[in-house]
Amino acid sequence: MITIQEIHTKKEMKQFVTFPFSLYKDNPYWVPPIIKDELQGFDKNKNPVFEQAEARFFLAFKNRKIVGRVCAIINWTEVKQQGIKKMRFGWFDTIDDIDVSRMLLHRVKEIGLKNKLDFIEGPVGFSNLDKVGVLTEGFDHIGTMITWYNHPYYKNHLEKLGYKKEKEFLENKFKFKNVDAKYHDRISTLLKKRYQLNALQLYRTKDIMPYVDEMFALFNKSYAKLSSFVPISKKQQDYFKKKHISFINPEYIKFVTDKDGKMIAFGIVMPSFSRALQKAKGSLFPFGIFHLLKARKHSKEVTFYLIGVDPAYQNKGVTAIIFDEYTKTFTKKGIIDCIRTPELIDNTAIHQIWRNFDPVTHKKRSTYKIDIV
C-alpha cells in the first residue's frame, strides 16, 4: 500500500533530502548535494525565495519505506505579476512504480486546483537559479552540482500520466583545445576599441563583491525574454552572493564594462565539483570540505554557469571579450574540458555564442506540463 505524507519536521525534511542517497546508491553518475546546504535552501527562515514563493513537501511510503518525494511550489511573482498561472513541482524522485509518481503528482495537482492555477510544470525549482528538467538523454554521463540526475524511467512515468514536453534543454561540452585563442584575442581587441569596452581584471573575492549587485541587475535584464524567466529579487541576490560567490574562484568571474564603467556583460564559471561531491557523500565534515577545496584549486574541468549580455550588445560579439579572458585564465590553469549548464533549445542567442567551439550535446532534459482540470 502506498501512502503520501506531507512533511514539516526537521527529521522529516532530512529524510526528504537524503532519500536520493538510497535511490542512487552506487550509481556512478549521480552527484549528491551537501545535505546541510539543501536543508538550508528549504528553510523558510533562511532562504528569501520564500518571500515570493511557497512550497509544500511530500514523501511517499510503501510498506513503511520511503519510495518517493516531491516539492510542490507556487512562485507568486510568476502568478500575480507575470500572469502565468503555473503550479510548479521539483525535487521529484521515485522508485520505478508509476503509482508512486501518480500519487505524488496528484498532491501537486490538488494544490494547483485549490489556488485556481491553470497548469502544472516541472521539474523546476523556485527560480531560474535552481535546477531544472528531467534528464531524457545522457544517463551515462556524470551530473553536475547544478543539475538533477534521474533514472530513465522518470520520462516514461510522466508521459504515461499525460504530461507533455514543455521546454527542452541541451547540455553541451567541448575541449578547451577547440578554443582559438588567437581569434578571440584579435576580436576582443577590435571590439574593445570599436565600442570603448574594458575587461575587468579582478583576482580577489573582496574585489568581486562590489560588482555582484550590478551583475544580477544585468542578469534580470538579459534573460527577461526567455520563456522560463522569473525575476530574481534583491534579497535572493544577496542570499546567492553570500552562499555561492565567495566559493567561486574569483578569476572565474569576468565582467565587461563600457567607457562609463557600466557593466554590459558578465560570465561565471565554476570548477567541476562533481567528483569531489561524490567523495564528500553529502557532508562537508570531516573530509568533504577538503575534497571540495582540492577541486576548487586543481580541477581540470570547468562548468559555465551563467553568461549575461546587455540586450543592446547581444548582436555585437562582445562575448569574444569574455572568452578571451577565460582563455588566458584556463591556459594558466591547464583546463581540459568545458561543460555548459542546461540551455533552452530555443535560446538561439546562446547557441550562436558556442558554435565555433565544436560542442557536443551529451545530455538532454525537459520540463513536462499538464493542464489542471
C-alpha positions as CSV (number, residue, x, y, z in Angstrom):
1,M,0.0,0.0,0.0
2,I,1.3,3.5,-1.0
3,T,0.7,6.4,1.3
4,I,1.6,10.1,0.8
5,Q,2.6,12.2,3.8
6,E,3.1,15.9,3.9
7,I,6.2,16.7,6.0
8,H,7.1,19.5,8.3
9,T,9.6,18.5,11.0
10,K,13.4,18.7,10.8
11,K,13.7,15.0,10.9
12,E,11.2,14.6,8.1
13,M,13.0,17.2,6.0
14,K,16.2,15.4,6.4
15,Q,14.5,12.2,5.2
16,F,13.3,14.2,2.2
17,V,16.8,15.4,1.4
18,T,18.5,12.1,1.9
19,F,16.1,9.8,0.0
20,P,18.1,10.1,-3.2
21,F,21.1,8.8,-1.4
22,S,19.4,5.4,-1.3
23,L,17.7,5.7,-4.7
24,Y,21.0,6.3,-6.4
25,K,23.3,4.3,-4.2
26,D,26.3,3.0,-6.2
27,N,25.2,5.0,-9.3
28,P,28.5,6.4,-10.7
29,Y,26.7,9.3,-12.4
30,W,24.7,10.8,-9.6
31,V,26.2,13.8,-7.8
32,P,24.9,14.2,-4.2
33,P,24.2,17.6,-2.7
34,I,25.6,18.8,0.5
35,I,22.8,17.8,2.9
36,K,23.2,20.9,5.1
37,D,23.0,23.3,2.2
38,E,20.0,21.5,0.8
39,L,18.2,21.8,4.1
40,Q,19.0,25.5,4.4
41,G,17.6,26.0,0.9
42,F,14.3,24.6,2.1
43,D,14.3,26.7,5.3
44,K,11.7,29.5,5.1
45,N,13.7,31.4,7.7
46,K,16.9,31.3,5.7
47,N,16.1,31.3,2.0
48,P,14.5,34.7,0.9
49,V,12.9,33.0,-2.1
50,F,10.0,32.1,0.3
51,E,9.1,35.8,0.4
52,Q,7.7,35.4,-3.2
53,A,7.1,31.6,-3.3
54,E,5.6,28.9,-1.1
55,A,6.4,25.2,-1.1
56,R,5.0,22.1,0.4
57,F,6.9,18.8,0.7
58,F,5.7,15.3,0.4
59,L,7.1,11.8,0.9
60,A,5.7,8.6,-0.5
61,F,5.8,5.4,1.7
62,K,5.3,1.8,0.7
63,N,5.5,-0.8,3.4
64,R,6.7,1.9,5.8
65,K,9.7,2.6,3.5
66,I,10.2,5.9,1.7
67,V,9.8,5.3,-2.1
68,G,9.3,8.9,-3.5
69,R,9.4,12.6,-2.8
70,V,8.1,15.8,-4.4
71,C,8.1,19.5,-3.6
72,A,5.0,21.5,-4.7
73,I,5.8,25.1,-5.5
74,I,4.0,28.3,-6.3
75,N,6.1,31.3,-7.3
76,W,3.7,34.2,-6.6
77,T,5.7,36.7,-8.6
78,E,5.2,34.5,-11.6
79,V,1.5,34.0,-10.9
80,K,0.5,37.5,-9.9
81,Q,2.9,39.8,-11.7
82,Q,3.6,37.9,-14.8
83,G,0.1,36.4,-15.0
84,I,1.4,32.9,-15.6
85,K,-0.8,30.6,-13.5
86,K,1.7,27.8,-13.1
87,M,1.9,25.1,-10.4
88,R,5.5,24.0,-10.1
89,F,7.0,20.8,-8.9
90,G,10.6,20.0,-8.2
91,W,12.9,17.7,-6.3
92,F,10.9,14.9,-7.8
93,D,12.3,11.4,-7.2
94,T,10.7,8.0,-7.2
95,I,11.2,4.3,-7.4
96,D,10.1,2.6,-10.7
97,D,6.5,2.4,-9.7
98,I,4.1,4.7,-11.7
99,D,1.5,4.6,-8.9
100,V,4.1,6.4,-6.6
101,S,4.5,9.0,-9.3
102,R,0.8,9.3,-9.8
103,M,0.0,9.8,-6.2
104,L,2.8,12.3,-5.5
105,L,1.8,14.4,-8.5
106,H,-1.8,14.2,-7.6
107,R,-0.9,16.1,-4.4
108,V,0.7,18.8,-6.6
109,K,-2.5,19.0,-8.7
110,E,-4.7,19.3,-5.6
111,I,-2.7,22.4,-4.5
112,G,-2.9,23.8,-8.0
113,L,-6.7,23.3,-8.1
114,K,-7.1,24.9,-4.7
115,N,-5.2,28.0,-5.9
116,K,-7.0,28.2,-9.2
117,L,-3.9,27.7,-11.3
118,D,-4.1,26.6,-14.9
119,F,-1.3,24.1,-15.4
120,I,1.5,22.1,-13.7
121,E,5.1,22.2,-15.0
122,G,8.2,20.5,-13.7
123,P,10.6,19.5,-12.5
124,V,11.7,23.1,-11.8
125,G,12.9,24.9,-8.7
126,F,11.8,28.2,-7.2
127,S,13.5,30.4,-9.7
128,N,16.0,30.5,-12.6
129,L,18.9,30.0,-10.3
130,D,17.6,26.5,-9.4
131,K,18.0,23.1,-11.1
132,V,15.6,22.3,-13.9
133,G,14.3,19.4,-16.0
134,V,14.1,15.6,-16.2
135,L,17.1,14.1,-17.8
136,T,15.9,12.4,-21.1
137,E,19.3,11.5,-22.7
138,G,22.8,11.2,-21.4
139,F,22.3,8.9,-18.4
140,D,25.8,7.6,-18.7
141,H,27.4,11.0,-18.1
142,I,28.2,12.3,-14.6
143,G,25.9,15.0,-13.4
144,T,26.9,18.4,-12.1
145,M,26.3,20.2,-8.8
146,I,23.7,22.4,-10.6
147,T,21.6,19.8,-12.3
148,W,19.3,17.0,-11.2
149,Y,20.1,13.4,-12.2
150,N,17.4,10.8,-12.6
151,H,16.7,7.3,-13.8
152,P,15.5,6.8,-17.4
153,Y,12.0,5.7,-16.3
154,Y,11.1,9.2,-15.0
155,K,10.3,10.4,-18.5
156,N,8.1,7.3,-19.1
157,H,6.2,7.9,-15.9
158,L,5.4,11.5,-16.7
159,E,4.3,10.7,-20.3
160,K,2.1,7.8,-19.2
161,L,0.5,10.1,-16.7
162,G,-0.4,12.5,-19.5
163,Y,2.4,15.1,-19.2
164,K,3.8,16.6,-22.4
165,K,7.2,18.0,-23.1
166,E,7.1,21.8,-22.5
167,K,10.6,23.1,-22.6
168,E,13.7,21.3,-23.9
169,F,17.2,21.9,-22.7
170,L,20.6,20.9,-24.1
171,E,23.8,20.3,-22.2
172,N,26.9,20.5,-24.2
173,K,30.6,20.1,-23.7
174,F,33.8,20.9,-25.6
175,K,37.5,20.5,-25.3
176,F,39.3,23.7,-24.3
177,K,41.8,23.0,-27.1
178,N,39.0,23.7,-29.5
179,V,39.1,27.4,-28.5
180,D,41.0,29.5,-30.9
181,A,43.0,31.8,-28.6
182,K,44.4,34.0,-31.4
183,Y,41.0,34.5,-32.9
184,H,39.4,35.7,-29.6
185,D,42.4,37.9,-28.8
186,R,42.1,39.6,-32.1
187,I,38.3,40.0,-32.0
188,S,38.4,41.1,-28.4
189,T,41.0,43.8,-29.2
190,L,38.9,45.1,-32.1
191,L,35.6,45.1,-30.1
192,K,37.2,46.9,-27.1
193,K,38.5,49.6,-29.5
194,R,35.3,49.9,-31.5
195,Y,32.8,50.1,-28.6
196,Q,35.2,51.5,-26.0
197,L,34.8,48.5,-23.7
198,N,37.0,47.1,-20.9
199,A,37.5,43.7,-19.4
200,L,37.9,44.0,-15.6
201,Q,40.9,42.1,-14.2
202,L,39.9,41.0,-10.6
203,Y,41.7,38.4,-8.6
204,R,40.2,38.6,-5.1
205,T,36.7,37.8,-3.9
206,K,36.5,41.1,-2.0
207,D,37.1,43.0,-5.3
208,I,34.4,41.0,-7.0
209,M,31.7,41.6,-4.4
210,P,31.0,45.3,-5.2
211,Y,30.0,44.3,-8.7
212,V,27.6,41.5,-7.9
213,D,24.5,43.6,-7.5
214,E,25.1,45.2,-10.9
215,M,25.7,41.7,-12.3
216,F,22.3,40.5,-11.1
217,A,20.6,43.6,-12.5
218,L,22.1,42.7,-15.8
219,F,21.1,39.1,-15.4
220,N,17.5,40.1,-14.9
221,K,17.7,42.4,-18.0
222,S,19.5,39.9,-20.3
223,Y,17.3,36.9,-19.5
224,A,14.0,38.7,-19.4
225,K,12.8,37.5,-22.8
226,L,13.3,33.8,-22.1
227,S,10.1,31.8,-21.7
228,S,11.2,30.4,-18.3
229,F,12.3,33.6,-16.8
230,V,11.2,34.9,-13.4
231,P,13.0,38.0,-11.9
232,I,15.4,37.4,-9.0
233,S,14.7,39.7,-6.1
234,K,17.3,41.8,-4.3
235,K,17.2,39.5,-1.2
236,Q,17.6,36.4,-3.3
237,Q,20.6,38.1,-4.9
238,D,22.1,38.8,-1.5
239,Y,21.5,35.2,-0.5
240,F,23.1,33.8,-3.6
241,K,26.0,36.2,-3.1
242,K,26.7,35.1,0.4
243,K,26.2,31.4,-0.3
244,H,28.0,31.0,-3.6
245,I,30.1,33.9,-4.8
246,S,32.7,33.6,-2.1
247,F,33.3,29.9,-3.0
248,I,33.8,30.5,-6.7
249,N,37.3,31.2,-7.9
250,P,37.4,35.0,-8.3
251,E,39.4,34.6,-11.5
252,Y,36.5,32.6,-12.9
253,I,34.1,35.6,-12.7
254,K,34.5,38.0,-15.6
255,F,33.0,41.5,-16.2
256,V,32.9,43.7,-19.3
257,T,32.2,47.4,-18.8
258,D,31.6,50.3,-21.2
259,K,33.5,53.6,-21.3
260,D,31.5,54.9,-18.4
261,G,32.2,51.9,-16.2
262,K,28.7,50.4,-16.7
263,M,28.6,46.6,-16.8
264,I,27.4,45.3,-20.2
265,A,28.4,41.6,-19.9
266,F,29.5,39.0,-17.4
267,G,30.4,35.4,-17.1
268,I,30.5,32.9,-14.2
269,V,32.4,29.7,-14.5
270,M,32.9,27.1,-11.8
271,P,35.5,24.3,-11.4
272,S,33.8,20.9,-11.6
273,F,32.9,19.7,-8.1
274,S,31.2,16.5,-9.3
275,R,33.8,14.0,-8.2
276,A,34.5,15.9,-5.0
277,L,30.8,15.9,-4.1
278,Q,30.7,12.1,-4.7
279,K,33.6,11.7,-2.3
280,A,32.0,14.0,0.2
281,K,28.9,11.9,0.4
282,G,26.6,14.7,1.4
283,S,28.8,16.1,4.2
284,L,31.4,18.8,4.5
285,F,32.9,17.3,7.6
286,P,35.3,15.7,8.4
287,F,36.8,15.3,5.0
288,G,34.2,16.7,2.4
289,I,35.5,20.2,2.6
290,F,39.0,19.1,1.7
291,H,37.7,17.3,-1.4
292,L,35.8,20.5,-2.5
293,L,38.8,22.8,-1.8
294,K,41.1,20.5,-3.8
295,A,38.6,20.5,-6.7
296,R,38.4,24.3,-6.5
297,K,42.1,24.6,-6.9
298,H,43.0,21.7,-9.2
299,S,40.0,20.7,-11.3
300,K,40.9,20.5,-15.0
301,E,37.2,20.6,-15.9
302,V,35.0,23.7,-15.6
303,T,31.3,24.4,-15.9
304,F,30.0,27.5,-17.5
305,Y,27.2,28.6,-15.1
306,L,26.0,31.9,-16.4
307,I,26.7,34.3,-19.2
308,G,24.8,37.5,-19.5
309,V,25.0,40.3,-22.1
310,D,23.0,43.6,-22.2
311,P,20.4,43.3,-24.9
312,A,21.9,46.4,-26.6
313,Y,25.2,44.5,-27.1
314,Q,23.8,41.0,-27.8
315,N,24.5,41.1,-31.5
316,K,27.9,42.8,-31.3
317,G,30.0,39.8,-30.4
318,V,31.1,41.1,-27.0
319,T,31.2,37.5,-25.6
320,A,34.5,37.2,-27.5
321,I,35.9,39.5,-24.8
322,I,34.7,37.2,-22.1
323,F,36.1,34.2,-23.9
324,D,39.4,35.9,-24.4
325,E,39.7,36.5,-20.7
326,Y,38.7,32.9,-19.9
327,T,41.2,31.6,-22.5
328,K,44.0,33.3,-20.6
329,T,42.8,32.0,-17.3
330,F,42.2,28.4,-18.5
331,T,45.6,28.3,-20.2
332,K,47.3,29.1,-16.9
333,K,45.1,26.6,-15.0
334,G,45.6,23.8,-17.5
335,I,41.9,23.3,-18.1
336,I,41.0,20.4,-20.4
337,D,37.2,20.1,-20.6
338,C,34.4,22.8,-20.6
339,I,30.8,21.9,-19.7
340,R,27.8,24.0,-20.2
341,T,24.8,24.1,-18.0
342,P,21.3,23.3,-19.4
343,E,20.3,25.9,-22.1
344,L,16.9,26.2,-23.6
345,I,16.8,24.7,-27.1
346,D,15.1,27.8,-28.4
347,N,17.7,30.2,-26.9
348,T,19.4,30.8,-30.3
349,A,21.5,33.7,-29.0
350,I,23.4,31.4,-26.5
351,H,23.8,28.7,-29.2
352,Q,25.4,31.2,-31.5
353,I,27.9,32.0,-28.9
354,W,29.3,28.4,-28.8
355,R,29.1,27.5,-32.4
356,N,32.8,27.9,-33.1
357,F,33.9,25.5,-30.2
358,D,32.8,22.2,-31.8
359,P,30.4,21.5,-28.9
360,V,29.0,18.0,-28.4
361,T,25.5,17.6,-27.0
362,H,26.0,14.9,-24.3
363,K,22.7,15.4,-22.4
364,K,19.2,16.5,-23.0
365,R,16.5,17.3,-20.5
366,S,12.9,18.6,-20.5
367,T,10.3,20.0,-18.3
368,Y,6.8,18.4,-18.6
369,K,3.4,20.1,-18.5
370,I,-0.2,19.1,-17.9
371,D,-3.3,21.2,-17.7
372,I,-5.1,21.3,-14.4
373,V,-8.7,20.2,-15.0
